[in-house]
Amino acid sequence: MKYCPQCGSSYEDTIGFCHRDGEVLEESPADMVGEVLDGQYEIEAFIARGGMGALYRARHI
C-alpha cells in the first residue's frame, strides 16, 4: 500500500502519483510492522511520521 505524503490518501502499490495533488507516492509506514531488521529487531508498531522519517516501536529479539 502506498500513500500521499501531502494529503494522506492511500493507493494501491501499482499507482505512482497522487490523483489529488500529483505528489509522488511513498510506501506506507505501517508496511514495516512485523518486519525483522538486521536479524535483531522486530518492528511491533508504527508510531508517527514526521519530516525526517518515521518512528516505530521495536523489540530486540
N, C-alpha and C positions, 0 to 999 in steps of 0.2 A: 504494500500500500504506500502511495506517495501522498504528500500534502504540499500545499502552497504556503511558503513562509510569510507571505504578505497578508493573505486573507484567512488562512487556516482551512481552506476547503480540502477535502480528501478525494483522491483519484486512484484509478487502477494503475498498476505498475507499467502498463503499456503507454500511458499518456506522459508527455514530456513537459507541457506548459499548461499553466492555469488558464481556463477558459474565461475567467472573470477579468483578470488583470495582466495576463501574459507572462507572469513570473515563471522562472524555471522551477520545476517541482523537485522536492527533496524526499529522501526516504523518511518514512515515519519513524520517529524516535522510539515508539513503542515496539517496533520490529526487533529491537535488540533484547527485549525481555526473554529470558530463557537461554540466551547465548552464553557460552563459556569463553572467557578471554584468557589467552596465554596459558590455558590449561589450569588456571588457578582461581579465577573469579567468575562466579555465576551471577549474571545480571538478574536481579529479582524484580525490580520495578523501575519505571520511568518516573522521575520526579518533576522536572521542569526543563524548559528550553529557554535559552537567552541568546544574546548577541554573539557570544563566543562559543557556544556549544550547548550540549545537553547534559543534564545531571541525572544519574541513575543511582539506585541503591543496589549494592552488590554484596556478595558473601564470598569469603575466602573458602575454597573447598580443599 
